Amino acid sequence: MAKRFSPQPPAPQAPVDFTQLREAILRETESQRVAPRCCVLDDQIVWGRSPVRLDLAGGWTDTPPYCLQHGGRVVNLAANLNGQPPIQVFARVSKTPELVIRSIDLGVEERIRAYEEIARFGEVGSGFTVAKAAFALAGFLPRFHENGDARSLEKQLRDFGGGIEVSLLCAVPKGSGLGTSSILAATLLGTLSELCGLGWDSFALTRRTLALEQMLTTGGGWQDQVGGLARGVKFIETTPGMLQKPIIRWLPEHLFDGQYANETMLLYYTGLTRVAKGILQEIVRNMFLGAPEQSATLRQIGDNAVFTAEAIERNDWKSLVAGIHTSWRLNQQLDAGTNPPAVQAILHSVKDNLAAAKLLGAGGGGYLLMLAKDEKAALRIRRNLTAKPPNSRARFVDFEISNTGFQVTRS
């Protein structure tokens, strides 16, 4: 079979340091300022929703500075959980000239009446940092507004036609490893784009989500937002350079349909969490340092993404199992904390029935994808972990491929 996906990365570009990277991304965003205008009726609600992403292979190659120097290659799929897109945003215009941000899952809210409050998105302990940064990028901070001459947020909102209320719903636990923070940011940006007539397409949303993460100093790459914005099973690739424009090749879904999903391929929430920011900082630091062992591992991770994509393209279950197994091994090679004792204990308890498994995020906890040896082995895995869960939060969750990706509609 002819190779569709090149296993060799293009020639690397010169490295940049983190400050240069952050400034370059934000400089590009500031050069594309916007002028939000109310594009809904006063009784309309704009509703954005997105699936999560399941990272099968290639994760970390999408992260700057590696992807800027070598390009990135990732295989992931967009998934609904328990029949629903788990990340949702509701937005409406209100009469009071203020921004109201609510979290449905956390049961908290914040009201913003001044630019200074939006500008605190980078402060430690500030609430709703993602939403504040999203409002800033949508033009509700002079730095990102086309004119930037409003005397106050109140005046800008009065000129806009009223305040804005957004309600956020993230129906997965924090630290899930499903890319929820980035996908929530992209979903909120997409919802604000519809409400405010900004006209952002999926590429613009990807770029502005990347900028948002730089504003929050959390770092991160592009695969999470692309994984949630774009439907289905896909191989995503970029070439070296500051302008990371993901090219998506959709793959057949046979290995993830009803015959396999929730039958032989199981999604399990471990009940364990590990926040990705600290892991990101350490791995990105080593990327800037050009650590030889890490660079070699990242090349292998990218090559394994090619191998896994070709396995899916051939509908080759055994090779997909091999690709998932390799992905898990290389992730542990990159970061020893990926597979802590608590995760090892879960895997050990079902090892006789398991063909391959991997955590779906930076590692250490969150959701675990398990590929059983066959359907009977999958039933035994379900029975064992249901009867003896590792903690009170652990559970199996049904998933299905999202055939829509991000959607935004209005009432």
N, C-alpha and C positions, 0 to 999 in steps of 0.2 A: 504493500500500500504506500502511495506517495505521501511524504510528510507535508501536512498542511501547516504545521506550526514549527517555526525554526527553533532548534534546541540551543542555538548559540546566541548570546546577547550581543547587541551592536557594540561598537567600540565605545569605551567609557569616556565621559566628559570629565573635565577637571573638577575636583571636589570643592564644595563650599562649606563654610561653617554655619552653625545654626542661626546666628544673628543675621548673616547675609541671606540665608534661606527665608527666614521669617519676613525680613524687610522687603525682599524681592516679591514674595507672594502678595503681601499687603500693598505694595506699591502698584502692582498690576490691578488689584481690586479698586484702589483709590482712583486709578486713572479711568475707571468705568463707573463713574458716579451715576446715581439714579434720581428720578423725581417722582416719588410715589403720589398717586392720585386715586381717589376713591372710585372703584369700578363696580360697586354692588349697590343694590337698593337697600334702604334702611332696615328692611325686614328680612334680608337674605343672610344665610349662613354659608360660609365657604368651608368645605369639608375635605381635608387632605388625609390620605391613609397610605401606608406602605407596609410591605412584608419585611421580615428580617432576612439576613443573609446567612447561609451555611457555607463556611469556608472549607472547601475540600482539599485544595492544594495551592501552593504559591503565596500564601499569606506571609507578609514581611517584605516581599520583593516590591510591593506597591508603596513602601514607606520612604519618604525623603530622608536622607539624601541618596539612598541606593537607587531608587527609580529614576532620579534625575541624572545619575551617572551611567546607569546600565539599562534603564527601562524596567518595567515590571510585567509579570505574567501570573495570572491568578485564575483558578477555576472555582466558581461558587454558584449557588443557586438561591433564588428568591423564594422564601417559604412563608406561607400562612400557618398559624398555629391554632389548633382546635377550630379550624374552619373560618378564622378571621384574620385580616391584616392587623397585627398587634400594635402598630404604631399609628396613632391618629391625632389630628389637630383640627380643632373647630375655631373659626374666626368670624367675628361680626363687628360692625361699626356701632358705636354707642353715642349717646348724646353728650356725655361728659368728656371734656378734652383731656383724657388720660389714657395710659396704656395699662390694661389689666391682664395679668398672666396668672392662670390657674393650672394646677396639676390635679387631674382627676384621681390618679392612682395614689398620690401622696396626701391629697386633701388639704393643700395649702394654696395661698394666693398672694400676689404682691401688686400694688398699685404704683405706677410711675408717673410723675408729673413734671420731671425736669431732665434735661439732657445729662446733668451730672450723675443722675441715678442710672441711666443707660450705660454711661461710660465706665461704670464700676464692674463691668462684666469680667475684668481680669483680676479683681481683688479676691483674695482668699476669704472664704466665708460669705461672699455675696451670693444671694439666692438667685435662682433662675438665670445662671450665667449664659447658657446656650440661647435662651429666648432673648436676653438683652443684646447679645452679639448679633442675633438674627435681625432684630429691629434696627440695630445700627447699620447693618449691611443693606437693609431695605430702605435706607435713606432717612431714618429717624434719628440721625446724629449728623451734625453739619459736616463732619469729616467725609462722609460718604454721600452727601446730598449734592445734586447737580449744581445748585446755587449756594447752599450752605449759609444763607444770609438771614434765616429766621431768628428773631430775637430770643425766642423761647420755644420749648416743646409745646406749651399751651397754644401759642400763636400758630405754630405749624399745624397742629391738629385742628384748630378752628378753621384754618384755611383748607385743610384736607376734607373737612365736612363732619368731623366728630372724632371721638376716641376710638380705640381698637381693643377689643377683648379677645384673647386667645385662651383656649382650654386645651391642655396637652394630656394625652393618654398614652402611657407606655406599659403595655400589659405583659411585660416580662421583667423579671427581677434585675436590679442593678448588678453589674458584673456578670451578665449572662454569657458574654462572649459571642453574641449574635450581631454586633455592630450597632447596637441600639442608639447610642449617643449620637453617632454620625448620621444615622438614618433619621433620627428625630430632628436633627438640625436641618437636614435636606428637606424633610417633609414640611417643617415649619417655614423654611425659605420658599418652598414651592407654593404653600398656602398663601403666604404674604404676597408672592408674585401675582397670584390670581386676584387677591383682594385689591392690590395697589397698582395693577396694570403694568407690571415690570417686564413681562414678556420673557422670563428666563426659561430657556430650554434645559434639557437634562445635562448638557455639558456645562452650561452656566451654573446650574445648581451644584454640580460636582466641584467646580472650581471655587465657588463661594463657600461651600462647606469646608473645603481644604483651608481657605482663608480664615474661616470662623475658628477652626481648630488651632490655627497659628495665633489668632487673637487671644485664645484662652490658654495658650502655651501648653496644650495637651499633646500637640504633635499629631501623628497619625497619617495614614496614607489615603488612597482613593478607593480601595476595594469595598469598604463598608457602604458608602453612599451609592456607588455604582451597583453594588450587589442588591440593594433595596430598591433603587429607582428603576432598574431594568428588570424585566420579567425573566422567568425561566432559568434554565441551566445554561451557563455561558463560560467561555474562555475569554478573558479580558487582557489586553496587552497594550503597553505604551512603549514608545521609543525614548531614548535619552533626551534630556532638555528640560528647561524650566517650565515649558508649556506641556504639561502632562495631559494629553488628550486620549482617553481610553478608547480603544477599538474593540468592539464586542463581536464575537462570533458565537451564535447560538448553537447549542449542542442538542442532540436528541434526548428526549425525556424518558425513554423506555426503562432505564435502570432505576428511575425514581417514581414510577407510576404505581398504581394500586397493587401490582404484583410484588413490589419490593417495599415501597414506603409503608412503614408501620407493620410490616410483615416480616421481612428479613433485615430491613434497615430501620433501626430504632433510634428515637431521639429521647434522651434522658437528662433531666435537670438534676445535677449532682447535689444541689442545696448548698454548695460551696461557692464562695465568691473571691475574686482577686481583681482589684482595680488595675486597669491596663496602663495608667499613666506612668507609674514607676517603672514598669517593665519597658515601656516605650523609651523612656529617657535613657535607660542603661543601654539598650540595644542600639538606639540612634547614636549615642555617644561613641560606641564602638564602630559604628558605620563611619562617623567623621574621622575617627582615628585610623581607619583602614585596617583593622585587625585581620591578619591573613586567614586565620581559621574561620572567623565569622564570614568573611567574604567568600571563602570556598563553600561554606554551608549554604549561603544565600544563592550562589550559582546552582547548587544542587537542588535547592527548593524550586527555583525557576524551571530547571530541566524536568523536575518531577511534575510540575504543572502541565508541561507539554505532554508527558507520558500519560497523565491522568485524562487530559482532554481527548487524546487519541483513543484511550480505552473506552471512554463514553461514546465517542463517535462510532466505534466498532460494536457498541452494545456488548462489550466484553466484561462480564461481571468479575471474573478472576483477576483481570488486570486492574479493574477499578479497586478491588480489595488490596491489591499490591500497592497501588498508588496512595490509598488512604493510609496503609501501614507505613509506607516510606515517609509520607507527610508528617505523621506523628513522631517517627524516629528523628527526623531532621529538626522538627520544632524543639524536641528535647535537647538535641545537640546544640541548638542555638541558645537555649535558655534552660538551665538545669531546674529552675523552679516551675517549669511547665507541668511536671508530673510529680506533685508532692505526695507524701505517704497516704493522705486521705483518698486521693484519686487512685493511687496504686491499689489500695484496698478494694475499691469498687471493681476495678478491672480484674483483680486477682480472684474475686468471688465468682466471676462468670467466665473465666479464661478458657475453660474446657469447651464452651459453646461459642466462643468468639473467633471470628475470622480476622477482623481488624477493628480499630477504634481510634478516635481522636477527639480531643476537645476542640471546640469550634471558634475559640478566640485566642487571646494571648496566652492562655493556659492557666493552670492552677485551680480552676473551678469553672462554674458556669455549665453550659450544656455540652453533653457528650454524645457524639454520633457513634453508634455501634452497628457493625455489620456482622450478623450472625452467620454461622456455618450453613444453616438451612432454616426453614420455617419452624421445624420442631425445636431446634436449638434456640431460636428466638423466643418461643413460648417458654422454654426453661429459664431463659434470662429474665423475662418478664415476671415469671412466677417467683424466682429467687429474690429479685430486688424488690418486688412488691411485698413479699412476706418478711423480708429482713432489710428494710431501707437503711442506708448509712446515717440518716438523720431525719428529723421530722419534716423537712422541706423537700426532700428528694422525691421525684415522681417522673413517670413517663408522660410525654406530651405528643399528641398526634400532630403530624405536619403534612402539608401538601404543597406542591409547586404552585407559586403564584403566576398566573398567566397574564397578569396586568402590570405588576410592579407598582410604582407610585401612581395614584389616581387623585385628581382634584375635581370636585363638582360643587355646584351651588344649589341651594334650595329654590 
